Amino acid sequence: MEQKQNSSAHEDILVRVDPDLREIVPDFLQNRHNDILTINDAVRKNDYETIRIIGHSMKGSGGGYGFDAISGIGAAIETAAKKKNQKGITEQLNILSSYLKRIKIVFSP
């Protein structure tokens, strides 16, 4: 998988994916959208342990799928959850949401 990230925070991020991963990568990205919803709910409940676990999982899976930005965001969420830093968590969720909106998947021939 190859990513081309443009310099502007508003430009698309092109991700070239092998056809063999046609179903896996979109599912992975959809799960990150679900993580945002789950973390937002956990923030409302002050459930920092759930947030920490999701951040930790995101950190590992992001790297495994070749999404280093997601891995870094997951690490930051995990750290913010350990510190019970609600503002830091919310900031990272906004970054993640913006990042996910910019991703455009292109399947390699």
MODELLER restraints for C-alpha pairs under 7 A, 6 or more apart:
rsr = mdl.restraints
at = mdl.atoms
rsr.add(forms.Gaussian(group=physical.xy_distance, feature=features.Distance(at['CA:1:A'], at['CA:15:A']), mean=6.88, stdev=0.5))
rsr.add(forms.Gaussian(group=physical.xy_distance, feature=features.Distance(at['CA:1:A'], at['CA:16:A']), mean=5.50, stdev=0.5))
rsr.add(forms.Gaussian(group=physical.xy_distance, feature=features.Distance(at['CA:1:A'], at['CA:17:A']), mean=4.89, stdev=0.5))
rsr.add(forms.Gaussian(group=physical.xy_distance, feature=features.Distance(at['CA:1:A'], at['CA:18:A']), mean=6.66, stdev=0.5))
rsr.add(forms.Gaussian(group=physical.xy_distance, feature=features.Distance(at['CA:1:A'], at['CA:66:A']), mean=6.75, stdev=0.5))
rsr.add(forms.Gaussian(group=physical.xy_distance, feature=features.Distance(at['CA:2:A'], at['CA:15:A']), mean=5.64, stdev=0.5))
rsr.add(forms.Gaussian(group=physical.xy_distance, feature=features.Distance(at['CA:2:A'], at['CA:16:A']), mean=5.02, stdev=0.5))
rsr.add(forms.Gaussian(group=physical.xy_distance, feature=features.Distance(at['CA:2:A'], at['CA:17:A']), mean=6.90, stdev=0.5))
rsr.add(forms.Gaussian(group=physical.xy_distance, feature=features.Distance(at['CA:3:A'], at['CA:13:A']), mean=6.95, stdev=0.5))
rsr.add(forms.Gaussian(group=physical.xy_distance, feature=features.Distance(at['CA:3:A'], at['CA:14:A']), mean=5.70, stdev=0.5))
rsr.add(forms.Gaussian(group=physical.xy_distance, feature=features.Distance(at['CA:3:A'], at['CA:15:A']), mean=4.42, stdev=0.5))
rsr.add(forms.Gaussian(group=physical.xy_distance, feature=features.Distance(at['CA:3:A'], at['CA:16:A']), mean=6.28, stdev=0.5))
rsr.add(forms.Gaussian(group=physical.xy_distance, feature=features.Distance(at['CA:4:A'], at['CA:13:A']), mean=5.85, stdev=0.5))
rsr.add(forms.Gaussian(group=physical.xy_distance, feature=features.Distance(at['CA:4:A'], at['CA:14:A']), mean=5.22, stdev=0.5))
rsr.add(forms.Gaussian(group=physical.xy_distance, feature=features.Distance(at['CA:4:A'], at['CA:15:A']), mean=6.45, stdev=0.5))
rsr.add(forms.Gaussian(group=physical.xy_distance, feature=features.Distance(at['CA:5:A'], at['CA:13:A']), mean=4.76, stdev=0.5))
rsr.add(forms.Gaussian(group=physical.xy_distance, feature=features.Distance(at['CA:5:A'], at['CA:14:A']), mean=6.62, stdev=0.5))
rsr.add(forms.Gaussian(group=physical.xy_distance, feature=features.Distance(at['CA:6:A'], at['CA:12:A']), mean=6.93, stdev=0.5))
rsr.add(forms.Gaussian(group=physical.xy_distance, feature=features.Distance(at['CA:6:A'], at['CA:13:A']), mean=6.41, stdev=0.5))
rsr.add(forms.Gaussian(group=physical.xy_distance, feature=features.Distance(at['CA:11:A'], at['CA:102:A']), mean=6.63, stdev=0.5))
rsr.add(forms.Gaussian(group=physical.xy_distance, feature=features.Distance(at['CA:12:A'], at['CA:102:A']), mean=4.58, stdev=0.5))
rsr.add(forms.Gaussian(group=physical.xy_distance, feature=features.Distance(at['CA:12:A'], at['CA:103:A']), mean=5.83, stdev=0.5))
rsr.add(forms.Gaussian(group=physical.xy_distance, feature=features.Distance(at['CA:12:A'], at['CA:104:A']), mean=6.43, stdev=0.5))
rsr.add(forms.Gaussian(group=physical.xy_distance, feature=features.Distance(at['CA:13:A'], at['CA:102:A']), mean=5.55, stdev=0.5))
rsr.add(forms.Gaussian(group=physical.xy_distance, feature=features.Distance(at['CA:13:A'], at['CA:103:A']), mean=4.65, stdev=0.5))
rsr.add(forms.Gaussian(group=physical.xy_distance, feature=features.Distance(at['CA:13:A'], at['CA:104:A']), mean=5.88, stdev=0.5))
rsr.add(forms.Gaussian(group=physical.xy_distance, feature=features.Distance(at['CA:14:A'], at['CA:103:A']), mean=6.03, stdev=0.5))
rsr.add(forms.Gaussian(group=physical.xy_distance, feature=features.Distance(at['CA:14:A'], at['CA:104:A']), mean=4.95, stdev=0.5))
rsr.add(forms.Gaussian(group=physical.xy_distance, feature=features.Distance(at['CA:14:A'], at['CA:105:A']), mean=6.00, stdev=0.5))
rsr.add(forms.Gaussian(group=physical.xy_distance, feature=features.Distance(at['CA:14:A'], at['CA:106:A']), mean=6.83, stdev=0.5))
rsr.add(forms.Gaussian(group=physical.xy_distance, feature=features.Distance(at['CA:15:A'], at['CA:103:A']), mean=6.89, stdev=0.5))
rsr.add(forms.Gaussian(group=physical.xy_distance, feature=features.Distance(at['CA:15:A'], at['CA:104:A']), mean=6.08, stdev=0.5))
rsr.add(forms.Gaussian(group=physical.xy_distance, feature=features.Distance(at['CA:15:A'], at['CA:105:A']), mean=4.85, stdev=0.5))
rsr.add(forms.Gaussian(group=physical.xy_distance, feature=features.Distance(at['CA:15:A'], at['CA:106:A']), mean=5.91, stdev=0.5))
rsr.add(forms.Gaussian(group=physical.xy_distance, feature=features.Distance(at['CA:16:A'], at['CA:105:A']), mean=6.04, stdev=0.5))
rsr.add(forms.Gaussian(group=physical.xy_distance, feature=features.Distance(at['CA:16:A'], at['CA:106:A']), mean=4.78, stdev=0.5))
rsr.add(forms.Gaussian(group=physical.xy_distance, feature=features.Distance(at['CA:16:A'], at['CA:107:A']), mean=5.60, stdev=0.5))
rsr.add(forms.Gaussian(group=physical.xy_distance, feature=features.Distance(at['CA:16:A'], at['CA:108:A']), mean=6.00, stdev=0.5))
rsr.add(forms.Gaussian(group=physical.xy_distance, feature=features.Distance(at['CA:17:A'], at['CA:105:A']), mean=6.88, stdev=0.5))
rsr.add(forms.Gaussian(group=physical.xy_distance, feature=features.Distance(at['CA:17:A'], at['CA:106:A']), mean=6.16, stdev=0.5))
rsr.add(forms.Gaussian(group=physical.xy_distance, feature=features.Distance(at['CA:17:A'], at['CA:107:A']), mean=4.83, stdev=0.5))
rsr.add(forms.Gaussian(group=physical.xy_distance, feature=features.Distance(at['CA:17:A'], at['CA:108:A']), mean=5.72, stdev=0.5))
rsr.add(forms.Gaussian(group=physical.xy_distance, feature=features.Distance(at['CA:18:A'], at['CA:107:A']), mean=5.83, stdev=0.5))
rsr.add(forms.Gaussian(group=physical.xy_distance, feature=features.Distance(at['CA:18:A'], at['CA:108:A']), mean=5.25, stdev=0.5))
rsr.add(forms.Gaussian(group=physical.xy_distance, feature=features.Distance(at['CA:19:A'], at['CA:107:A']), mean=5.79, stdev=0.5))
rsr.add(forms.Gaussian(group=physical.xy_distance, feature=features.Distance(at['CA:19:A'], at['CA:108:A']), mean=6.32, stdev=0.5))
rsr.add(forms.Gaussian(group=physical.xy_distance, feature=features.Distance(at['CA:36:A'], at['CA:93:A']), mean=6.34, stdev=0.5))
rsr.add(forms.Gaussian(group=physical.xy_distance, feature=features.Distance(at['CA:39:A'], at['CA:51:A']), mean=5.63, stdev=0.5))
rsr.add(forms.Gaussian(group=physical.xy_distance, feature=features.Distance(at['CA:42:A'], at['CA:48:A']), mean=6.93, stdev=0.5))
rsr.add(forms.Gaussian(group=physical.xy_distance, feature=features.Distance(at['CA:42:A'], at['CA:50:A']), mean=6.73, stdev=0.5))
rsr.add(forms.Gaussian(group=physical.xy_distance, feature=features.Distance(at['CA:42:A'], at['CA:51:A']), mean=6.53, stdev=0.5))
rsr.add(forms.Gaussian(group=physical.xy_distance, feature=features.Distance(at['CA:43:A'], at['CA:86:A']), mean=6.83, stdev=0.5))
rsr.add(forms.Gaussian(group=physical.xy_distance, feature=features.Distance(at['CA:48:A'], at['CA:81:A']), mean=5.17, stdev=0.5))
rsr.add(forms.Gaussian(group=physical.xy_distance, feature=features.Distance(at['CA:48:A'], at['CA:84:A']), mean=6.32, stdev=0.5))
rsr.add(forms.Gaussian(group=physical.xy_distance, feature=features.Distance(at['CA:51:A'], at['CA:78:A']), mean=6.86, stdev=0.5))
rsr.add(forms.Gaussian(group=physical.xy_distance, feature=features.Distance(at['CA:51:A'], at['CA:81:A']), mean=6.01, stdev=0.5))
rsr.add(forms.Gaussian(group=physical.xy_distance, feature=features.Distance(at['CA:52:A'], at['CA:77:A']), mean=6.78, stdev=0.5))
rsr.add(forms.Gaussian(group=physical.xy_distance, feature=features.Distance(at['CA:52:A'], at['CA:78:A']), mean=4.41, stdev=0.5))
rsr.add(forms.Gaussian(group=physical.xy_distance, feature=features.Distance(at['CA:52:A'], at['CA:81:A']), mean=5.16, stdev=0.5))
rsr.add(forms.Gaussian(group=physical.xy_distance, feature=features.Distance(at['CA:52:A'], at['CA:82:A']), mean=6.56, stdev=0.5))
rsr.add(forms.Gaussian(group=physical.xy_distance, feature=features.Distance(at['CA:55:A'], at['CA:74:A']), mean=4.19, stdev=0.5))
rsr.add(forms.Gaussian(group=physical.xy_distance, feature=features.Distance(at['CA:55:A'], at['CA:75:A']), mean=6.00, stdev=0.5))
rsr.add(forms.Gaussian(group=physical.xy_distance, feature=features.Distance(at['CA:55:A'], at['CA:77:A']), mean=5.12, stdev=0.5))
rsr.add(forms.Gaussian(group=physical.xy_distance, feature=features.Distance(at['CA:55:A'], at['CA:78:A']), mean=4.55, stdev=0.5))
rsr.add(forms.Gaussian(group=physical.xy_distance, feature=features.Distance(at['CA:56:A'], at['CA:74:A']), mean=6.03, stdev=0.5))
rsr.add(forms.Gaussian(group=physical.xy_distance, feature=features.Distance(at['CA:56:A'], at['CA:75:A']), mean=6.26, stdev=0.5))
rsr.add(forms.Gaussian(group=physical.xy_distance, feature=features.Distance(at['CA:56:A'], at['CA:78:A']), mean=5.65, stdev=0.5))
rsr.add(forms.Gaussian(group=physical.xy_distance, feature=features.Distance(at['CA:58:A'], at['CA:70:A']), mean=6.71, stdev=0.5))
rsr.add(forms.Gaussian(group=physical.xy_distance, feature=features.Distance(at['CA:58:A'], at['CA:71:A']), mean=5.87, stdev=0.5))
rsr.add(forms.Gaussian(group=physical.xy_distance, feature=features.Distance(at['CA:58:A'], at['CA:74:A']), mean=4.83, stdev=0.5))
rsr.add(forms.Gaussian(group=physical.xy_distance, feature=features.Distance(at['CA:59:A'], at['CA:70:A']), mean=6.72, stdev=0.5))
rsr.add(forms.Gaussian(group=physical.xy_distance, feature=features.Distance(at['CA:59:A'], at['CA:71:A']), mean=3.84, stdev=0.5))
rsr.add(forms.Gaussian(group=physical.xy_distance, feature=features.Distance(at['CA:59:A'], at['CA:72:A']), mean=6.28, stdev=0.5))
rsr.add(forms.Gaussian(group=physical.xy_distance, feature=features.Distance(at['CA:59:A'], at['CA:74:A']), mean=4.39, stdev=0.5))
rsr.add(forms.Gaussian(group=physical.xy_distance, feature=features.Distance(at['CA:59:A'], at['CA:75:A']), mean=5.25, stdev=0.5))
rsr.add(forms.Gaussian(group=physical.xy_distance, feature=features.Distance(at['CA:60:A'], at['CA:71:A']), mean=6.31, stdev=0.5))
rsr.add(forms.Gaussian(group=physical.xy_distance, feature=features.Distance(at['CA:61:A'], at['CA:71:A']), mean=6.99, stdev=0.5))
rsr.add(forms.Gaussian(group=physical.xy_distance, feature=features.Distance(at['CA:62:A'], at['CA:68:A']), mean=5.90, stdev=0.5))
rsr.add(forms.Gaussian(group=physical.xy_distance, feature=features.Distance(at['CA:62:A'], at['CA:70:A']), mean=5.07, stdev=0.5))
rsr.add(forms.Gaussian(group=physical.xy_distance, feature=features.Distance(at['CA:62:A'], at['CA:71:A']), mean=4.36, stdev=0.5))
rsr.add(forms.Gaussian(group=physical.xy_distance, feature=features.Distance(at['CA:63:A'], at['CA:71:A']), mean=5.45, stdev=0.5))
rsr.add(forms.Gaussian(group=physical.xy_distance, feature=features.Distance(at['CA:73:A'], at['CA:92:A']), mean=6.14, stdev=0.5))
rsr.add(forms.Gaussian(group=physical.xy_distance, feature=features.Distance(at['CA:73:A'], at['CA:96:A']), mean=6.81, stdev=0.5))
rsr.add(forms.Gaussian(group=physical.xy_distance, feature=features.Distance(at['CA:77:A'], at['CA:89:A']), mean=5.38, stdev=0.5))
rsr.add(forms.Gaussian(group=physical.xy_distance, feature=features.Distance(at['CA:77:A'], at['CA:92:A']), mean=6.37, stdev=0.5))
rsr.add(forms.Gaussian(group=physical.xy_distance, feature=features.Distance(at['CA:80:A'], at['CA:88:A']), mean=5.68, stdev=0.5))
rsr.add(forms.Gaussian(group=physical.xy_distance, feature=features.Distance(at['CA:80:A'], at['CA:89:A']), mean=5.75, stdev=0.5))
rsr.add(forms.Gaussian(group=physical.xy_distance, feature=features.Distance(at['CA:81:A'], at['CA:89:A']), mean=6.88, stdev=0.5))
